Amino acid sequence: MLKEKSYIRNKELSINVEQTKIDSLRRKTISKTGLRIYRNGLIGTAGTIGNYDEQVLEEQALAALHNRIPYPYELTKDLSISERYTSCIISEQSLPAEVEELLELVQREQPGFIFSNRVNLIEQETGLSNNAGLDLYEYDRYVELNLLFKETTSVNIYDGAVYFKGRQYDNELILKMINQICDAYKNKHDLPREGRYPVIFETGQLAIPLRKVITGLHGETFGSNSSPLSDRRGQQIFSDRFTLYQASTSADIGTPFFDAEGVVNEGYCYTLIEEGRIITPYTNKKFSQKFDLPLTGAATAEYDGVPTLGWPNLRIRESEKTVKELLGGRVGIYVIIASGGDFTHTGDFSTPVQLALFFDGERFVGRLPELNISSNIFRMCGEDFIGVSKDSPSELSLEKCLLIDMNVSKI
């Protein structure tokens, strides 16, 4: 009998902000433990939140074998890796005072705006082990700042947002970021003309312009020939500058280097599209075996559930150029808030952009009216793909900038 234990522990200090002041603090620690029993090609699972008795969990998992859920896949074994992404990040004791000081500075420098939402300090531990020699562990600690702002005269719930997730906290740099965005927001710009512009997304926003590619690379959809990319494997259909890979490196905050089945990729990456050529969809053990596809380690699981194919963290290979160099003297349209968009079955894409700023590659220039951006997935990843910058939009962020030429019009 093979036995496998998974666990995740999240410790979080959440500072709630209202009216540009600290409204409340909340501390919570949540531990989730799952136990899987494998026997005769079947899997039984059990899980609990908080303290637990492993003997009880094992009895529950053994009883779950009667559900006869098949799992005829070889377990990951004889692998021991531990990663700790620690840094000189601010302490839990110091964060409230630092946030209070930040809000006082923001009130003084941006009196025309009201800020709300939260700042979180998160400590995350994830582990997976079994009695076949598997022992995987990751520890991470990071800050997530998500402040919504609205003009004091605005009737909207909020007008914009300042966001970053990273492993350092610095009031001077945060204030600089807030001032850049808010000063640009106050400087209204009309769209000079409707037509094609370089549109800029943070790489954490990949799901906005590339959702059709991401869903098309789902192993089950791809393998069953239900994806528009299914018959393109091995073909170069995108720009030779476009390389997409599944990533769980130190830069991918909150994404463990292993998946729910204990799969660990070399360098914690797996290339799905290389220089425009479709290599493989993302898979877990089930669909890798079913469709004879490479195993990319994209399994996910609830703490008390059976591993299934999830939506992995994806990145586009960075260029060797900065945003300014990629713009090549043009001014880009930097997307801050965009929601409500969709793709057609042929890959045409359109979305309204509720907040966008002109960006010259070094600073935000001004606020644009509400826009509509549109293109086609084969153009966005093909001839209209400009690249991903080597620099970040903020000194605090690990995200990069994705640039695509798109059709832009006013709403």
C-alpha positions in Angstrom: 0.0 0.0 0.0 1.3 3.4 -0.9 0.5 6.4 1.2 1.0 10.1 0.3 0.5 13.2 2.4 0.1 16.8 1.2 -0.2 19.9 3.2 -0.4 23.6 2.8 -0.1 26.2 5.6 -1.0 29.8 5.0 -0.3 32.4 7.7 -1.6 35.9 6.8 -1.6 39.3 8.3 -4.3 41.4 6.4 -4.5 45.1 6.9 -7.8 46.5 5.8 -7.8 50.1 4.5 -10.8 52.4 4.4 -10.8 56.2 3.6 -7.0 56.1 3.4 -6.7 54.9 7.0 -6.2 51.5 8.6 -9.6 50.2 9.5 -8.8 46.8 10.9 -6.2 44.1 11.2 -6.8 40.4 10.8 -4.5 37.5 11.5 -5.2 34.0 10.4 -3.4 30.7 10.0 -5.0 27.9 8.0 -3.5 24.5 7.7 -4.9 21.9 5.3 -3.7 18.3 5.3 -4.6 15.6 2.8 -3.9 11.9 2.8 -4.1 9.6 -0.3 -4.0 5.8 -0.2 -3.1 4.0 -3.4 -3.9 0.3 -3.8 -4.6 -2.0 -6.8 -4.9 0.9 -9.2 -7.4 2.8 -7.0 -7.1 6.0 -4.9 -8.8 6.9 -1.7 -8.5 10.4 -0.2 -9.2 12.2 3.0 -8.4 15.6 4.4 -8.8 17.9 7.3 -8.3 21.5 8.3 -6.2 22.3 11.4 -5.0 19.8 13.8 -5.5 16.1 12.9 -4.9 12.5 13.9 -3.1 10.8 11.0 -4.5 7.4 12.0 -8.0 8.8 11.6 -7.1 10.3 8.2 -5.7 7.0 7.1 -8.8 5.1 8.1 -10.9 7.6 6.1 -8.7 7.3 3.1 -8.9 3.5 3.2 -12.6 3.7 3.5 -12.7 5.9 0.4 -11.1 3.1 -1.7 -14.6 1.6 -1.7 -15.6 4.4 -4.1 -13.4 2.7 -6.6 -11.8 5.8 -8.1 -9.2 4.6 -10.6 -5.6 5.9 -10.4 -3.4 3.6 -12.5 -0.5 6.0 -12.6 3.0 5.5 -11.2 3.7 7.7 -8.2 6.6 10.1 -8.1 9.3 8.6 -5.9 12.9 8.8 -4.7 13.0 12.6 -4.9 13.8 15.0 -2.1 13.9 18.8 -2.7 13.4 21.8 -0.3 13.2 25.4 -1.4 13.0 28.4 0.9 12.3 31.8 -0.8 13.2 34.0 2.2 14.2 37.6 2.1 14.7 40.6 4.2 11.0 41.3 4.0 9.2 43.4 6.6 8.2 41.7 9.9 4.6 41.1 10.9 5.2 43.4 13.9 6.5 46.3 11.8 4.0 46.2 8.9 1.0 48.0 10.5 3.1 51.0 11.5 4.7 51.1 8.0 1.3 51.0 6.3 0.0 53.7 8.6 3.0 55.9 7.6 2.4 55.1 4.0 -1.2 56.2 4.2 -0.3 59.5 5.9 2.2 60.2 3.0 -0.5 59.3 0.4 -3.0 61.6 2.1 -0.5 64.4 2.0 0.6 63.9 -1.6 -2.6 62.7 -3.2 -5.4 64.6 -1.3 -7.8 64.3 -4.2 -8.1 60.6 -3.9 -9.5 58.1 -1.4 -7.8 54.7 -1.0 -9.2 51.5 0.2 -8.8 47.7 0.2 -5.9 45.8 1.8 -2.2 45.1 2.3 -1.3 41.4 3.1 1.8 39.8 4.5 1.6 36.1 3.5 3.7 33.2 4.7 3.1 30.0 2.8 4.4 26.4 3.3 3.6 23.6 0.8 4.7 20.0 1.1 4.1 16.6 -0.5 5.6 13.3 0.6 5.0 9.6 0.3 6.4 6.3 1.5 8.1 5.7 -1.8 10.9 8.3 -1.1 9.2 11.5 -2.2 9.8 14.6 0.0 9.1 18.0 -1.5 8.8 21.3 0.5 8.6 25.0 -0.4 8.5 28.0 1.9 7.7 31.5 0.7 7.0 34.9 2.3 5.7 37.9 0.4 3.7 41.1 0.5 0.6 41.7 -1.6 -0.5 45.3 -1.8 -3.9 46.0 -3.5 -5.1 49.5 -3.0 -8.2 50.8 -4.9 -8.5 54.5 -5.4 -11.2 56.9 -6.3 -11.4 60.6 -6.7 -13.1 62.4 -3.8 -15.7 63.8 -6.3 -16.3 60.5 -8.0 -19.6 58.5 -7.8 -17.8 55.3 -8.8 -17.0 52.6 -6.3 -13.4 52.9 -7.4 -11.6 54.6 -10.3 -8.3 52.7 -10.4 -5.9 50.4 -8.6 -2.3 50.1 -7.5 -1.1 46.6 -7.1 2.1 44.6 -6.6 3.1 41.2 -5.2 6.7 40.8 -4.2 9.3 39.9 -1.5 10.2 43.4 -0.4 8.3 46.3 1.2 9.5 49.9 0.8 7.3 52.9 1.5 9.4 55.2 -0.7 9.0 52.9 -3.7 5.3 52.2 -3.0 4.7 56.0 -2.8 6.6 56.6 -6.0 4.4 54.0 -7.8 1.2 55.5 -6.3 2.2 59.0 -7.3 3.1 58.0 -10.9 -0.3 56.3 -11.4 -2.4 59.0 -9.7 -0.6 61.9 -11.3 -1.1 60.3 -14.7 -4.8 59.6 -13.8 -5.3 63.4 -13.2 -3.8 64.2 -16.5 -6.6 63.5 -19.0 -5.5 62.6 -22.6 -7.7 62.0 -25.5 -6.9 59.2 -27.9 -5.2 61.0 -30.8 -6.6 58.7 -33.4 -8.3 55.3 -33.6 -6.1 52.6 -35.0 -3.2 50.4 -34.0 -1.1 51.0 -30.9 1.3 49.0 -28.8 -0.8 47.8 -25.9 1.0 46.9 -22.7 -0.1 44.3 -20.1 1.7 43.1 -17.0 2.7 39.4 -17.5 0.4 38.5 -14.6 -2.5 39.6 -16.9 -1.7 36.9 -19.5 -5.3 35.6 -19.2 -6.6 38.8 -20.7 -5.1 38.6 -24.2 -3.9 35.0 -24.3 -6.8 33.1 -22.8 -7.6 31.4 -26.1 -4.0 30.0 -26.2 -4.1 28.9 -22.6 -7.4 27.1 -22.9 -6.3 25.6 -26.3 -3.3 24.1 -24.6 -5.4 22.2 -22.0 -4.2 18.6 -22.2 -7.7 17.0 -22.3 -9.0 19.5 -24.9 -5.9 19.3 -27.0 -5.6 15.5 -26.8 -9.3 15.0 -27.7 -8.9 17.2 -30.8 -11.3 19.8 -29.4 -8.7 22.6 -29.4 -8.0 24.8 -32.5 -4.4 24.0 -31.8 -4.8 20.2 -31.7 -3.8 19.7 -35.3 -1.0 22.3 -35.1 1.5 20.3 -32.9 5.0 20.6 -34.3 4.0 23.5 -36.5 5.2 27.1 -36.2 2.1 29.2 -36.2 3.2 32.1 -34.1 6.1 34.6 -34.1 9.6 33.1 -33.7 10.0 35.6 -30.8 7.1 34.0 -28.9 8.0 31.2 -26.5 5.5 30.1 -23.8 6.5 28.0 -20.9 4.9 26.5 -17.7 6.8 28.1 -14.8 7.2 27.6 -11.1 10.5 29.4 -10.5 11.4 31.7 -7.6 10.0 34.5 -9.6 6.6 32.8 -9.7 5.4 33.8 -6.3 2.8 31.5 -4.7 3.4 28.7 -7.3 5.2 25.7 -5.7 7.9 24.1 -7.8 6.0 20.8 -7.8 2.5 20.0 -8.8 -0.1 18.0 -6.9 1.3 14.7 -8.2 4.9 15.5 -7.2 6.1 16.2 -10.7 9.2 18.5 -10.8 10.4 19.9 -14.1 14.1 20.6 -14.9 14.7 24.2 -14.0 11.1 24.3 -12.7 10.0 25.1 -16.3 8.5 23.2 -19.2 8.3 24.8 -22.7 4.9 24.5 -24.4 5.5 26.7 -27.4 9.1 27.3 -28.6 9.8 30.2 -31.0 6.3 30.0 -32.3 6.2 26.2 -32.7 3.6 24.2 -30.7 5.5 21.6 -28.6 2.9 20.2 -26.3 -0.1 21.1 -24.2 0.1 21.2 -20.4 -0.8 17.8 -18.9 -1.1 15.8 -15.7 -0.4 12.1 -15.5 -3.9 11.1 -16.6 -3.9 13.0 -19.9 -0.2 12.5 -20.6 -0.8 8.7 -20.5 -4.2 8.8 -22.2 -3.1 10.8 -25.2 0.6 9.8 -25.3 1.7 13.4 -24.5 4.7 14.7 -22.5 4.1 15.0 -18.8 4.4 18.7 -17.9 3.3 18.6 -14.3 0.1 20.6 -14.3 -1.9 18.6 -11.8 -3.8 20.4 -9.1 -5.9 19.0 -6.2 -8.1 20.0 -3.3 -6.5 19.1 0.0 -9.0 16.2 0.3 -9.4 15.4 -3.4 -8.1 13.5 -6.3 -5.4 15.2 -8.5 -6.9 16.7 -11.7 -5.5 18.8 -14.5 -5.3 22.5 -13.5 -4.5 25.8 -15.1 -0.7 26.2 -14.5 1.3 29.3 -14.1 2.5 30.4 -17.6 5.1 32.8 -18.7 6.4 34.2 -22.0 10.2 34.3 -22.5 11.6 37.7 -21.9 13.4 39.6 -24.5 16.7 41.4 -23.9 15.1 44.8 -24.3 13.5 47.2 -21.9 9.9 48.4 -22.3 11.3 51.7 -23.8 13.4 49.8 -26.3 10.5 47.6 -27.3 8.3 50.6 -27.9 11.0 52.0 -30.2 10.0 55.7 -29.7 6.2 55.0 -29.7 3.9 55.7 -26.7 2.1 52.6 -25.5 -1.3 52.1 -23.9 -0.8 50.5 -20.5 -3.8 48.5 -19.4 -4.6 48.9 -15.7 -8.2 47.6 -15.6 -9.9 45.5 -18.3 -12.8 43.3 -17.8 -15.7 41.9 -19.9 -13.8 40.8 -22.9 -14.0 37.5 -24.8 -12.9 35.4 -27.7 -14.9 34.0 -30.6 -14.4 30.4 -31.7 -12.2 31.6 -34.6 -9.8 33.4 -32.2 -11.0 37.0 -32.6 -10.6 38.9 -29.3 -12.1 42.1 -28.0 -12.3 43.7 -24.5 -13.3 47.0 -23.0 -10.6 48.7 -21.0 -11.9 50.6 -18.1 -8.6 52.3 -17.2 -5.6 52.7 -19.4 -2.6 55.1 -19.2 -0.3 56.4 -21.9 3.2 55.1 -21.1 6.4 56.1 -22.8 8.5 53.2 -21.4 9.7 55.1 -18.4 6.7 57.0 -17.0 3.0 57.2 -17.2 2.0 60.2 -19.3 -1.8 60.5 -18.8 -5.2 58.9 -18.5 -7.0 57.8 -21.6 -10.8 57.6 -22.0 -12.5 54.2 -21.8 -11.3 52.1 -24.8 -12.0 49.0 -26.7 -9.0 46.9 -27.8 -9.3 44.0 -30.3 -7.2 41.6 -32.4 -7.0 37.9 -33.3 -5.0 35.4 -31.3 -2.9 34.4 -34.3 -1.9 38.0 -34.8 -1.3 38.7 -31.1 1.1 35.8 -30.9 2.3 36.3 -34.5 3.2 39.4 -36.5 1.8 41.8 -33.9 3.7 40.3 -30.9 6.3 42.9 -29.9 7.8 41.1 -26.9 8.2 40.9 -23.1 10.4 43.4 -21.4 13.4 42.5 -19.3 12.5 45.2 -16.8 9.5 45.4 -14.5 6.8 48.0 -14.3 7.7 48.7 -10.7 10.9 48.2 -8.7 8.9 46.2 -6.2 7.3 43.8 -8.7 8.7 40.6 -10.3 6.3 40.9 -13.2 7.4 42.1 -16.7 5.6 43.9 -19.5 3.9 42.2 -22.4 3.6 44.4 -25.6 1.3 43.6 -28.5 0.2 45.8 -31.4 -3.6 45.9 -31.3 -6.6 47.8 -32.7 -7.7 50.6 -30.3 -10.9 52.6 -30.4 -12.9 54.8 -28.0 -16.0 53.4 -26.4 
